[in-house]
Amino acid sequence: MAAAPALLRRVPGQARIALVAGVTALLLFGAGAWWLFRHVRADAYRATDNRAYELSVQLADQAAAGKEILGDPLRGWPLIEIDRAGRTVAAAGGTQDLAGLPARLPPPPIPPPRRATGGPQRGTVRLGAVDERDHDRFHRPDGTLKPPPVSDTSAEQQALLAHRQAHALAHHTLTVFATAVHTPAPACALPTEADGSCRSTLYVLVPSDDAERATVPLRTPLMAGVPLAALLVAALAWAAARRSLRPVEAIRREVAEITDTSLDRRVPVPDARDPVRRLALTTNTTLDRLETAVERQRRFVADASHELRSPVAALRYELETALAHPDTVDAHETLRHALTATRRVHALTEDLLLLARPDRPDGPAAHSLVDLAGLTAELVHEYRHRGHPVTLRPGPDRAPVRGDGAQLHRLLRNLLDNAVRHARTAVVLAVTTDGRAHTVTVHNDGTPLAPDEYELVFERFTRLDEARTRDAGGSGLGLAIARDIAERHHGTLTARSGHPRPGTTFTLVLPGPPDTPEPGTPERGTPEPDKPDVTR
């Protein structure tokens, strides 16, 4: 059972669409053809019944007027007239053609009406097998029926006709219309009443052949037309699906031809506003991001190579000079310069590895509770003798966040390093909280950033104007690493200048844990840390 769906999934999509459309069309057209056939058949039966009813009334009126039933107005329908004595009346016209047939029919299905007059009553009768006691009389030696009589002049021909009609009606269900007939005395051959008149019941037997013949012209067109129409719908669905998938194939070909040297190419976007258009737009958006990422990677690799080249070249120069002039070079000074260059290479390598790690922190340390307020106070205390004064404004006692304490420490350190490096007179920090998120601002009163540099400053190895170029010891990755750590902790890091005071302010926003207490409320189960004097 499971193999069928698996096999169906391997069928091409346009073939599945054509199959579903064809089967659906076959069911719908089949149901429509069945309804049409039944409707036409019911109309034919209804029209036949109406004709038989009208003819029954007409014949009863003719008999009541003493007229003879002339010709064959019933179109070959069997007609039987039975009087009150149960005798079959040898009526004129069409009834004489049925001589001998009543003996081969079952008893009348509808009893004669109680009233002498009245409209025809409708019923049905199922005829059984034909009495074959006179088989040799009506059959050829080979068992086939003798041909119909040429005229109605002999009793033998009348009997043969009745036998053939009985064979035609055998095992058929007939509609019977019974009409009460009163024939006046002058026209009555076998009187049943004291006044010489006849009272009888006229039976008109309506076979289903007439109604069924009305549906014959429909059978072949419907039986052939429904499958052909379903196949046509399936073919149209196949063609439509194939045509609708042409843009997808164009997208596939274009994407297949895009290489790392042609990332500026884009897939064609169809005009129709449908899922294919959205796919093309999404693909182009993805290609835009891919091109941007590859360009950043190339620029990053080039900048990293350039940054590593300088300390490595300095280290090589120091060592080659020491080897070339061992008598004139101070070995201790050479080793000191080599160690400085090695430390710079090591720091730059660590920064590059940090930026190359996965986007989210992992491990137990990534989910520990870190006090952002305490961490900020510790760093302010550490930076009290490094250049310009560093001040921490009064704030909440605690600002707990979930994350990696070492990474958050590095984030704040990078912000402080950048602020101290570019400040003119002072650096001011502030920690605020609203119970759901904690904010740390680091402000320096140095040269402000231009609006188009607010995001550029976080790019890797970014060089701004000379006044803001990083000094010795900076790798150009500090702010990029700081934002990367903030995003890994589901936070944000932004830069703004000139508001609310001159200089540049870096704003870090980190979400608090789900059970963060209100500001000023000590966290349950956590000891209150000793906080140093944070104003330096």
CORJO-V808297 format. One record per residue. RES is the residue in one small letter. D_CENTER is the distance of its C-alpha to the mean C-alpha in Angstrom with 2 decimals. Layout:
BEGIN
[[RES D_CENTER] [RES D_CENTER]]
END
This chain:
BEGIN
[[m 23.73] [a 21.86] [a 22.87] [a 20.84] [p 17.32] [a 18.80] [l 20.19] [l 17.03] [r 15.30] [r 18.27] [v 17.76] [p 16.74] [g 13.30] [q 15.11] [a 17.03] [r 14.14] [i 12.84] [a 16.52] [l 17.05] [v 14.37] [a 15.65] [g 19.19] [v 19.01] [t 17.46] [a 20.16] [l 22.77] [l 22.11] [l 22.12] [f 25.12] [g 26.83] [a 26.58] [g 27.87] [a 30.66] [w 31.64] [w 31.86] [l 33.90] [f 36.17] [r 36.81] [h 37.43] [v 39.91] [r 41.55] [a 42.00] [d 43.45] [a 45.80] [y 47.01] [r 47.50] [a 49.47] [t 51.55] [d 52.37] [n 53.40] [r 55.68] [a 57.20] [y 57.81] [e 59.49] [l 61.61] [s 62.68] [v 63.91] [q 65.59] [l 67.42] [a 68.52] [d 69.89] [q 71.73] [a 73.29] [a 74.28] [a 76.00] [g 77.96] [k 76.28] [e 75.49] [i 71.91] [l 72.08] [g 69.89] [d 66.45] [p 64.26] [l 61.73] [r 60.37] [g 61.37] [w 60.15] [p 62.52] [l 64.95] [i 67.13] [e 69.78] [i 71.28] [d 74.17] [r 75.03] [a 77.13] [g 74.13] [r 75.52] [t 73.44] [v 74.84] [a 75.50] [a 74.22] [a 74.58] [g 72.11] [g 68.83] [t 69.91] [q 72.68] [d 70.13] [l 68.73] [a 72.01] [g 71.54] [l 67.80] [p 68.13] [a 69.65] [r 66.48] [l 64.15] [p 63.49] [p 65.15] [p 63.97] [p 60.67] [i 61.68] [p 65.16] [p 67.36] [p 66.93] [r 69.43] [r 70.23] [a 72.00] [t 69.53] [g 65.89] [g 62.63] [p 61.10] [q 59.27] [r 56.17] [g 55.49] [t 54.31] [v 56.18] [r 55.22] [l 57.86] [g 58.85] [a 60.50] [v 63.42] [d 66.94] [e 68.08] [r 71.73] [d 72.75] [h 70.50] [d 73.20] [r 74.13] [f 70.78] [h 69.47] [r 70.59] [p 71.76] [d 68.40] [g 66.69] [t 65.16] [l 65.96] [k 68.78] [p 67.91] [p 67.99] [p 71.41] [v 72.60] [s 74.38] [d 74.90] [t 78.66] [s 78.96] [a 77.96] [e 76.65] [q 74.22] [q 73.15] [a 72.52] [l 70.56] [l 68.31] [a 67.72] [h 66.90] [r 64.39] [q 62.73] [a 62.67] [h 60.95] [a 58.35] [l 57.62] [a 57.80] [h 54.81] [h 53.29] [t 52.42] [l 54.32] [t 54.11] [v 57.62] [f 59.15] [a 62.50] [t 64.88] [a 68.31] [v 70.99] [h 74.56] [t 76.84] [p 80.27] [a 83.50] [p 84.50] [a 81.25] [c 80.89] [a 81.98] [l 81.63] [p 82.35] [t 80.85] [e 82.37] [a 85.97] [d 85.96] [g 85.06] [s 81.47] [c 78.41] [r 75.39] [s 72.53] [t 68.78] [l 67.02] [y 63.89] [v 61.42] [l 59.11] [v 55.87] [p 54.11] [s 50.36] [d 50.95] [d 51.18] [a 47.81] [e 46.17] [r 47.63] [a 45.71] [t 42.40] [v 43.59] [p 42.70] [l 39.08] [r 38.58] [t 38.68] [p 36.49] [l 33.85] [m 33.97] [a 33.80] [g 31.67] [v 28.67] [p 27.99] [l 28.82] [a 26.49] [a 23.62] [l 24.59] [l 24.74] [v 21.22] [a 20.04] [a 22.18] [l 20.91] [a 17.26] [w 18.50] [a 20.42] [a 17.77] [a 15.25] [r 18.26] [r 19.30] [s 16.02] [l 16.16] [r 19.78] [p 19.24] [v 17.36] [e 20.39] [a 22.69] [i 21.23] [r 21.70] [r 25.24] [e 26.19] [v 25.09] [a 26.92] [e 30.04] [i 30.14] [t 32.85] [d 34.67] [t 37.06] [s 34.53] [l 32.21] [d 32.78] [r 30.64] [r 27.21] [v 24.33] [p 24.10] [v 21.86] [p 20.68] [d 21.62] [a 18.42] [r 16.55] [d 13.04] [p 11.00] [v 13.75] [r 16.37] [r 15.03] [l 15.01] [a 18.55] [l 19.70] [t 18.57] [t 20.28] [n 23.36] [t 23.46] [t 23.38] [l 26.10] [d 28.06] [r 28.06] [l 28.94] [e 31.75] [t 33.02] [a 32.96] [v 34.75] [e 37.22] [r 37.91] [q 38.38] [r 40.78] [r 42.65] [f 42.72] [v 44.11] [a 46.64] [d 47.72] [a 47.91] [s 49.99] [h 52.22] [e 52.63] [l 53.46] [r 55.78] [s 58.24] [p 59.03] [v 58.99] [a 61.33] [a 63.57] [l 63.69] [r 64.54] [y 67.19] [e 68.85] [l 68.96] [e 70.18] [t 72.84] [a 74.04] [l 74.31] [a 76.07] [h 78.53] [p 79.05] [d 82.46] [t 81.51] [v 78.09] [d 77.88] [a 75.83] [h 74.92] [e 73.68] [t 71.70] [l 70.00] [r 69.25] [h 67.55] [a 65.68] [l 64.45] [t 63.29] [a 61.33] [t 59.88] [r 58.77] [r 57.07] [v 55.24] [h 54.29] [a 52.99] [l 50.98] [t 49.53] [e 48.58] [d 46.84] [l 44.88] [l 43.87] [l 42.77] [l 40.49] [a 39.06] [r 38.05] [p 34.50] [d 33.09] [r 33.64] [p 36.91] [d 37.13] [g 39.74] [p 41.71] [a 43.30] [a 39.97] [h 39.61] [s 43.23] [l 44.52] [v 46.29] [d 48.55] [l 47.84] [a 50.95] [g 53.22] [l 51.86] [t 52.53] [a 56.03] [e 56.86] [l 55.95] [v 57.96] [h 60.89] [e 60.52] [y 60.50] [r 63.54] [h 65.85] [r 63.54] [g 64.51] [h 63.59] [p 63.52] [v 60.23] [t 59.78] [l 57.30] [r 57.07] [p 57.21] [g 53.88] [p 52.38] [d 53.98] [r 50.70] [a 47.26] [p 45.36] [v 42.18] [r 40.26] [g 40.58] [d 42.84] [g 46.36] [a 47.53] [q 44.72] [l 45.15] [h 48.90] [r 48.33] [l 46.08] [l 48.86] [r 51.53] [n 49.86] [l 49.66] [l 53.32] [d 54.41] [n 52.82] [a 54.37] [v 57.81] [r 57.72] [h 57.06] [a 58.86] [r 62.14] [t 63.70] [a 61.33] [v 57.92] [v 56.54] [l 53.81] [a 52.25] [v 49.94] [t 48.18] [t 45.68] [d 43.83] [g 42.94] [r 39.36] [a 40.06] [h 43.22] [t 44.42] [v 47.07] [t 48.62] [v 50.96] [h 53.06] [n 55.58] [d 57.91] [g 57.82] [t 56.68] [p 53.49] [l 50.29] [a 49.14] [p 45.76] [d 44.26] [e 45.49] [y 43.67] [e 40.82] [l 42.86] [v 45.22] [f 42.54] [e 41.95] [r 43.53] [f 47.05] [t 47.04] [r 50.47] [l 51.26] [d 54.62] [e 57.75] [a 58.48] [r 55.26] [t 55.31] [r 55.22] [d 58.65] [a 59.91] [g 57.94] [g 54.58] [s 51.94] [g 49.60] [l 46.83] [g 47.79] [l 45.54] [a 42.61] [i 43.05] [a 43.44] [r 40.13] [d 38.41] [i 39.84] [a 38.86] [e 35.19] [r 35.26] [h 36.46] [h 33.69] [g 36.32] [t 37.30] [l 40.43] [t 41.47] [a 44.69] [r 46.45] [s 49.97] [g 52.51] [h 51.14] [p 52.75] [r 55.60] [p 56.46] [g 54.99] [t 51.56] [t 49.57] [f 46.89] [t 44.67] [l 42.93] [v 40.52] [l 39.41] [p 37.60] [g 39.77] [p 38.92] [p 37.31] [d 40.76] [t 42.61] [p 45.71] [e 46.93] [p 49.03] [g 52.51] [t 51.65] [p 52.41] [e 49.60] [r 50.38] [g 51.76] [t 52.17] [p 55.76] [e 56.63] [p 57.34] [d 60.55] [k 59.93] [p 62.46] [d 63.76] [v 61.04] [t 63.00] [r 64.74]]
END
